[in-house]
């Protein structure tokens, strides 16, 4: 019994550590479908907005909100802070693939189109963000993808429309267009089911590349030439 126990202990010590995060680096990314706090509009006019520095924990929950600019009615500020505090993020990921606490500049615009449910968005959009995300997705393993997909899915009403899955679909749609297959509408229609199927396949191949080895193959089957 002692030798068996020693062997099991040795195997556990030699086993590779479980990957808790994935391909990085990447700043915190707001989960847009997550339900945030509503504001009480009352008789006030919806115009202007609030810019704030939001501190996001390594679990994606907001730790702190510091308002840096307010161009809306002053009475809205406490409510907008609550909107930001209730938001959920895919946390920042460092260069080693670890989820870390980090700050990000966010804004909440008050407009008639948003009504009582304004959504936080990046205050300073990065013009190269899509290209950076494409590069990150290309190096994701299936284990990497599942970590992020499950985190988003647990928070979002429609995970397929969130930033990372949407860019993965855009990459595939662009690939088909460049090959002369004008099936863009079919690709987007099939993407939600394709992402879910890719997630199921990834469970059995954690070290495979998510996009090249998995999602692309799933979408090739869903949208044949």
C-alpha positions in Angstrom: 0.0 0.0 0.0 2.8 2.3 0.9 4.5 1.9 -2.5 1.2 2.5 -4.3 0.6 5.7 -2.3 4.1 6.9 -3.1 3.6 6.3 -6.8 0.4 8.2 -6.8 2.0 11.1 -5.0 4.9 11.1 -7.4 2.5 11.1 -10.4 0.6 14.1 -9.0 3.8 16.0 -8.4 5.0 15.4 -11.9 1.7 16.2 -13.6 1.6 19.5 -15.4 -0.2 22.4 -13.7 -3.7 23.1 -14.8 -3.9 26.2 -17.1 -6.1 28.7 -15.3 -6.0 31.4 -18.0 -5.0 31.5 -21.6 -3.3 33.3 -24.5 -2.3 36.9 -23.6 -1.4 39.6 -23.0 -4.8 41.3 -23.2 -6.6 44.1 -21.3 -9.9 43.5 -19.5 -12.8 43.0 -21.9 -16.3 44.0 -20.9 -19.0 41.3 -21.3 -21.6 43.4 -23.2 -24.5 41.0 -22.7 -24.2 40.9 -19.0 -27.2 42.5 -17.2 -26.0 45.7 -15.4 -27.7 48.1 -13.1 -30.4 50.3 -14.5 -30.6 54.1 -14.0 -33.7 56.1 -12.9 -34.1 58.7 -15.6 -37.0 60.6 -14.0 -37.5 64.1 -15.6 -33.8 64.5 -16.3 -32.5 64.7 -19.9 -30.4 61.9 -21.2 -27.3 63.5 -22.6 -23.6 63.4 -21.9 -21.8 60.6 -20.1 -19.3 59.5 -17.5 -15.7 58.4 -18.0 -14.1 56.3 -15.3 -11.1 54.2 -14.4 -12.4 50.8 -13.6 -10.3 48.3 -11.6 -11.1 44.8 -12.6 -10.1 41.8 -10.4 -8.6 38.6 -11.7 -12.1 37.1 -11.4 -13.6 39.6 -13.8 -15.5 41.5 -11.0 -15.2 45.2 -10.6 -13.1 46.2 -7.6 -13.2 50.0 -7.8 -14.6 52.8 -10.0 -12.9 56.3 -10.1 -14.8 58.9 -12.2 -12.5 61.1 -14.2 -15.0 63.0 -16.3 -18.7 63.7 -16.1 -20.6 65.6 -18.9 -24.0 64.4 -17.8 -26.4 65.7 -15.2 -24.6 65.4 -11.8 -27.5 63.5 -10.4 -26.7 60.6 -12.7 -23.2 60.1 -11.5 -23.9 57.8 -8.5 -26.2 55.7 -10.7 -23.7 55.4 -13.5 -21.1 54.3 -10.9 -23.5 51.5 -10.0 -23.8 50.5 -13.6 -20.0 50.2 -13.8 -19.8 48.4 -10.5 -22.3 45.8 -11.7 -20.5 45.2 -15.0 -18.6 41.9 -15.6 -15.4 41.5 -17.5 -13.2 38.8 -19.0 -10.2 39.8 -16.7 -6.9 41.0 -18.0 -4.4 38.4 -19.0 -0.7 38.9 -18.7 2.1 37.7 -21.1 2.3 34.4 -19.2 -1.4 33.6 -19.7 -2.4 34.4 -16.1 -5.6 36.3 -15.2 -4.6 39.4 -13.3 -6.1 42.5 -11.7 -5.9 45.5 -14.0 -7.4 48.9 -14.7 -9.2 50.0 -17.8 -10.8 53.2 -19.0 -14.5 52.9 -19.5 -17.4 55.3 -20.4 -21.1 55.2 -20.1 -23.0 57.4 -22.5 -26.5 58.5 -21.7 -28.7 58.7 -24.8 -32.3 58.2 -25.7 -31.3 55.1 -27.6 -29.9 53.4 -24.4 -32.7 54.7 -22.2 -32.5 53.4 -18.6 -30.0 50.6 -19.6 -26.8 52.3 -20.7 -23.9 49.9 -21.3 -20.2 50.4 -20.4 -17.8 50.6 -23.4 -14.1 51.3 -23.8 -13.4 55.0 -23.3 -10.4 55.0 -25.7 -11.0 52.3 -28.3 -7.7 50.8 -29.6 -7.7 51.1 -33.4 -5.5 47.9 -33.6 -7.6 45.9 -31.1 -9.2 43.6 -33.7 -5.8 42.7 -35.2 -4.4 42.1 -31.7 -7.3 39.9 -30.9 -6.9 37.9 -34.1 -3.3 37.2 -33.3 -4.3 36.1 -29.8 -7.0 33.8 -31.1 -4.6 32.2 -33.6 -2.4 31.0 -30.7 -5.2 29.9 -28.4 -5.2 26.2 -27.5 -8.5 24.5 -26.9 -7.9 24.7 -23.2 -7.3 28.4 -23.6 -10.6 28.8 -25.5 -12.6 26.7 -23.1 -11.5 28.8 -20.1 -12.6 32.0 -21.8 -15.7 30.6 -23.5 -17.0 29.2 -20.2 -16.4 32.4 -18.4 -18.3 34.4 -21.0 -21.1 31.9 -21.4 -21.7 31.9 -17.6 -22.1 35.7 -17.7 -23.6 36.5 -21.1 -27.0 36.0 -22.6 -25.5 35.3 -26.0 -21.8 34.3 -25.7 -21.4 34.1 -29.5 -21.8 37.8 -29.8 -19.1 38.7 -27.3 -15.8 40.1 -28.5 -13.5 37.0 -28.7 -16.1 34.7 -30.3 -17.2 37.4 -32.7 -13.6 38.1 -33.9 -13.1 34.3 -34.3 -16.1 34.2 -36.6 -14.9 37.3 -38.5 -11.6 35.6 -39.1 -13.4 32.6 -40.7 -15.7 34.8 -42.7 -12.8 36.8 -44.0 -10.9 33.6 -44.9 -13.8 32.3 -47.0 -14.3 35.7 -48.8 -10.6 35.8 -49.6 -10.9 32.3 -51.1 -13.7 33.5 -53.3 -16.5 31.9 -51.3 -19.1 34.7 -50.7 -20.9 33.0 -47.9 -20.6 35.7 -45.2 -24.3 35.6 -44.2 -24.2 31.8 -43.9 -21.1 32.0 -41.8 -22.6 34.4 -39.3 -25.8 32.4 -39.1 -23.9 29.2 -38.3 -21.4 30.8 -35.9 -23.3 30.3 -32.6 -23.9 26.6 -33.2 -20.3 26.3 -34.6 -18.8 27.8 -31.5 -20.7 25.5 -29.2 -19.7 22.5 -31.2 -16.1 23.6 -31.2 -16.2 23.9 -27.5 -17.5 20.3 -27.2 -14.7 19.1 -29.5 -12.1 21.0 -27.6 -12.9 19.1 -24.4 -11.3 16.1 -25.9 -8.3 17.9 -27.4 -7.2 20.5 -24.9 -3.7 21.0 -26.5 -5.0 21.4 -30.1 -5.2 24.9 -31.5 -8.7 26.2 -31.1 -9.1 28.2 -34.3 -7.0 26.3 -36.9 -7.6 22.8 -35.7 -11.1 23.0 -34.3 -13.3 26.0 -35.1 -12.3 26.2 -38.8 -13.0 22.5 -39.2 -16.4 22.8 -37.6 -17.3 25.8 -39.8 -16.1 24.1 -42.9 -18.6 21.4 -42.2 -21.4 23.8 -41.4 -20.8 26.0 -44.4 -19.5 23.7 -47.2 -18.0 25.1 -50.4 
